[in-house]
Every structure is written in structure tokens, then in C-alpha cells.
Amino acid sequence: MTWTTWRQFRVPALVGVVAVALFAAYVGRLGLDVRTAHDTYRARCAGAPDCPGLRQLAADYENTSLYLGALLGPVPGLLGMFWGAPLVARELEAGTHRLVWNQSVTRRRWLAVKLAVVGLAAMAVTGATAALVTWAMSPVDRIADSRFSTVLFGARNLTPVAYAAFAVVLGVLIGLVLRRTGPAMALTALAFVLLQVLVPNLVRPHLLPPRHATLEMTAPAINQARGLGSITGAPVVRGLAVPDAWVTDVSELRTRTGKPLDRAVFDRCFTDPPRTGAAEGPFGDTATCLADQHLHVDVAYQPVGRYWAFQWLESGLYLLLAALLAAAAFRRIRRHPS
């Protein structure tokens, strides 16, 4: 049974090996270039602890890091779509499953072998590409300290492997239920993308209890934010950063008494602030005007030291979901009519 499954799967497996080899050639060269640039900048700093050149290195390769993360992100979903969904659906659609089921091979063994062969292959392909990207960009990741970003977190270390296992099992179960290859592939892709949007925004920030801090909104602090605006009428700052931390939530702007800033005051500072020129930055006089109100925000954050805990927790979550879907698939195939 294992040999038969492998023979059916050998062409997709060969495509995966070739793709990984080509990707490795590019990423290997990139990783060497990153390390050469890192050593060059480090040498110019003569061992100084604060090296501006290293910050320039992070800026030089910031877009490359994001592109690689965006390239790797869909890989588990594509494997679930093209390897997982047709795995059972194509046989059910063509009726070839009856030949196997009428032999000595049980339905559960038939499904177990298919899941094991294709699932492990998908995990190997995704794990290899994730390991290559993690190695190549590790000097940049250490400097930029942005590993918690949505794009990068799902393209480094452990989580892509768990995504691949989940995506393949998801595709197999959907194919088993729909019994049509095309609709199963489309629904697998849709379900995987939906989960990849929901988990980083609704689940990941709460895998561990956050820590809390209060930040004074001085003019320099406001100018370091990415944006000013309002949510449901409450004045807020967006894109605040806490050193060595992933900010998961920021309160509205609050006064010394803890009350939200009056919207009329915010609008006046935003649209027609006093012209002082005292603050430099994207918000300039607006930042000075708001700082004069003695404002602060409460932030919830996750320390970067918890990065590996989050990697293990999210990987475990996806593997648990994969196990539950596999159990549902085994239950479904036992009751499937011949």
C-alpha cells in the first residue's frame, strides 16, 4: 500500500524537490550576502555596542525579508490545495477506490498511508524552505526584532511545518466530504486563507497573558507612531512600538485623570494646531498640541523573549486541529458507502 501511494505521488514529490532545490540555490546565495554585509558593517563599528551600520543592514534587507515571508506564507495552503484535496477526492470521483477497498486493505489503512506519505512530504518541503529562509535572514531578524510581525512569524522556524500538516489533512477531509476534486481544492484554499487571517489577529495575541504598561504621549512619542485617528469616535494612536516587545493592544488617548481625550480637542490639534515648530516628525505641531494635554495610553504587549513559546503554542494548536480533522476523516471513511 505504501509503495502504491508513493508511485501515485512520485510526480508531485519530484516537483516539490526541484522547487526546493531551486529555492535553496537562491536563498543560499542571499544568506551569504547578508552575512558578508553584516560582517562589513560590524567591522566598521570597531566593536561599539550601538552600531548604526547594523540598523542600516536591517533597512537594506527589510523588503527582501518581507518578500520571502510573503512567498513562503502561501506554500502550506498550496500544498493542501494541490496535494491534499485531490488525494482522496480524485479516487472517489474516478471510482478507483473500490478496487482497493475490495482487496485486503482496509479503508482506514488506505487513508492512513495516504495521509502519512503526503503529509510527511508536505511537512518536509515546507520545513526545508522555512529553515532556509530562517537561516538566510537570521542576522536581519536579530537586528530588526520584527519576528512577531504577521508575515514573518508564519514564515520562520516551526509554524510553517504545522501549517502544512494542517493544510494537507484539511484538504483530504474536504475532498472526502465533497468527492469532487475542483470544489475540494477551491474550498481548501479558502478555508486555509480564512484561518491564516483569523489566527494571527484573534488567537495569537491571546496564547499567553499579555503584560501591560503605560506610555506617556510626549511629542517625540507621538511622532514615532505610524498614525493618528479614531476608532468608534475615540482618538487613538496607531503603530506604537515598545522596545523588545510585540504590542498587541493600545488604548485610546487618555488624560491625566484616565478619561478619554475629548474628541473636540483632538480634532482641533489635528486640523488646526498652534504653529510652534517645536516638534520634528510626521505630526509636527499636532504632536506638540496633543502633548500639551498631558496624555498617555495603556498598552498590552508580549515580550520578545516569549517568541519561542508562541512558536510552540501556535504549532501545537495547528497540529491539534490537524489531528481532530484526521479523526473526522477516519470516522467519515468508515461510514462512506462503497
N, C-alpha and C positions, 0 to 999 in steps of 0.2 A: 504493500500500500504506500509506504514512504517513497519507494522508487518510482511508482506510477505518478504520485503527486509531483515529485521532482521533475520528471520528464515533461509533465504538463506545464510546469512553471519555469523551465530552464531558459526560455527566451526572455521573459521579463527579468529574470535574475541576471542574465548576461547584460541586458540593457542597464540594469542598476549598477553592475560592476564597472562597466565602461564609463557611465556618468560619474561615479565616484572617482575613478582614476583621472578623468579629465579635470574634475573639480580639485582634486588633490594637487595636480600639477600647477594650477593657478594659485591656489591658496598657499602652497608650499613656498612658491616664489614670493608671494605677498608677505608671508610671515618672516622670511629672511630680510626683505626690505624694511619691514617695521623694526626688526631688531638692529639692523645697521643704523637706521635713523635714530633709534633710542640710544645706542652707544655713542653716536656722534654728539647728540645733544648733551648727554651725561658728561662726556669728556670736556665739553666747553664750560660746564658749570664747575669743574675742578672740585667735585665732591660737596658743593654747597647744598644744604638741605632743601632750600627753596630754589628750584631751577625753572626759570621762565621758559627755557627751551623745551622742557618736557610738556608744559601746558600747550606749547605750540605744536608739539608732536600729536597730542590728543586732538587739537583742532585740525591738523593736516589730514588725519585719518578718520575724523568723525563721520563724514558722509560714507566713506568706504565701509565702516563698521555697520552703519545703518542699512546700506545696500545688501551686505552679506546677511544681516539678520532678516531683512525682508525677503531675500531669496530663499533662505533656509526655512522660514516660517511655514510656507505652504507645503513643504515636502511631505510631512506626515499625512496631511489631508489628501494630497495627490496619490500617495501610496494606498491609502484607504479607499480612494475612489477607483483607481485603476487596478490595484491588486486585490483588495479585499472584497469590494462589491461584486465583481464578476466571478469570484472564486466558486461560489455555490449557485448564484443566480444563473450563470451560463449553463451549468449542468442541468438545473431544474428546467430551464427554458428549452433545452435541446432534448431532454429526456434521458440523457446518458447516465443519470444517477441510478436508474432502475437496474442497469447491468451490474453495478457494484453491489447494490443492496440485495440482489438476488443471489449473490455469492456468499462466501463465508464471512465477509467483512461486515461488521455491524455498522449501523448508522452513526453511532456515537464515535466509534473508532475512525470511521471515514472522515467525520467532521474534525475530530481531534488532530488527526495527522495533517489535514489541510491547514488548520489554524496554526499548528506548531511550525510547519515548514514556512508558510508565507509570513506569519507573524514574526518569527525569528529573523527572517531575511529582511523584512521591513525595519525591524529594530537595529539590525546590523548596518544597513545602508544609512539610516538616519543618525545612528550613533557615530559612524565614521565621519560623516560630513560635519556633525556638531563638534566632534573632537578636533577636526582640522581647523574650523573657524575659531574655536576656543583657544587653541594653541597660537594661531596666527595673530589674533588680536589681543592676547593677554597683556602685553605691555601697555597698550592703549587703554584697556579696561581698568587696569590698576591706577592709571593717572586720571582718566576721565571720571571714574567712580560712578558710572551710569548703568551698572549691571541690572538694576531693578527696573529699568525702562521696559515698557511693554514689548518692544521689538526685540531687544537684546536678551531679556530674561528667557524667552521661549526659544532662543537660538543658541544657547550655551549649555554645556555640561550635561546634566541628567534629563531635564524635562523633555527635550525632543524625542528621546527614546521612548518615554512613557506615552507621549502624544502618538507616536507611530503604532505602538501596541493597541492603544485605544481605537485609533482610526481604522485599523485593519479589522478588528473584531466588530466595530460598528458597521463597517461595510458588509461584512459577512452576514450579520444579523438582518440588516435591511434587505440584502439580496435574498435571504431565506424567507423573509416575510412577503416581499413583493414578487419574487420569482421572475422578474424581468430585469435584464442587465442595465439597459439605458436608464430607466427611472431609478434603479437602485444606486447607480453611480451619481446621478444628479442629487438625490436626497442625501447621500453620504456626504458629498461636498458641502451642501447647505447646512447640514447638522453640525459638521465639524467647524465650519466658519462661525456659526452662531455660538457654539461653545467657546471658541477661542476669543470671541468678543466678550462674552459674559464672565468667564472665569477671571481674567486679569482685572476687570473693573468691579465685579461684585463679590468675588470669592477670595482672590489672592490677598487683598489688603486685610482680611479678617482671619487668615490662617493662624496668626498669633496676635494676642492682645497688643495694641499699639501703645507707645509711650506718648506723653503729652508735654507740651512746652508752651510758653507764652513769648511771643516775639513783639518787641516794641517797633512800631512802624515809623521809624525816623525817615527823613528824606532819602538818605542813601539806601535804606532797606526797601523803600517803595520803588526806587529806581532800579533795583535788582530784580524786581518781579517781572513776569512776562506780560502782564496785562492788568487793567483795572476795568471794573464793570459792575454788573449787578446780577443777582440770581433771585428771582421772585421779589424784586424790589429792594433787596438788601445789598448795600455796597460791599464789594469783595475785591481782594487782590488775587491774581491767579499766577501760578508758576513760581511760588516762593520756594526757596531752597534752604535746607538745613544741612550744615556740614556733616559729612559721613552719615547721611540718613536718607531714607526714602519717605517723602511727605505724602501721606495718604489722605489727609483731610485738613482743610483750613476754614476757620470760622469767618463770619462777616467781620468787617471793621468795627471795633468797639472802642468806646470812650473809657476814661479812667474809672468810671463807675460800673463798667461792664455792660452798659446798654449799647445797642447797635447805633452806629453813626446815623444821624438824621440825613435822610436822602436829599433834602434841600441843600444841606451844607456840602454834601458830596458833589451834587450837580454844579454848585457854584464854583467849587475848587476845580472841577473838571472842565467846565466850559469857559469860565472867566476868572482865572486865578489872578491874584495881585502879581504884577510884573516885578520880580525882585532879581531873577537870575542867580539866586543863591545856590541852587542845586543843579548839578550836572547829571544828565541821564535822559532816558527816553521820555520821562514825565516832567522833568524840569520844575517849573513854578507850581504845577499841580501837586507834585510831591511835597514841596515846601509848604503849600497851603494846607495839605492834609496833615503833615507832620505837626503843624501848629495846633492841631486839635488834640494832640497827645493820645494817639490811637495805639491800639495793639490788636493782635489776632491770637487765637488759640489754635495750635496745630497738633495733629496726631501724626506720628511718624514711626517708621521701623528702622532701627539702626542697621548699618550695612553689615555689621557682624552677624546678623541673622540670615545673611544671604543663603548659606548652605542649608540652614533649617528650612527655608522657604523652598529651595530646590527639592529637598527630600519630601516635604509635605505635599507639594503640588504633584510631584511624580507619583507619590503613593496614592493620591486622590485619583489620578488618571488610571493607574493600574487597578485600583479597586473598581472603578467604573468598567474597565475592560473585563475584569473577572465577572462582574454582575451581568454584563452583556453576553459573555461566553456562556454563563449558566443559563441565560434565557434562550440562547441559540440551541444548546443541548436539549433543553426542555421542548423547544419548538420542533426540532427534528425528530424527536421520539414520537411526536403525535402527527408528524407530517404523513399524509396519505401517499402510498406508493404510486 
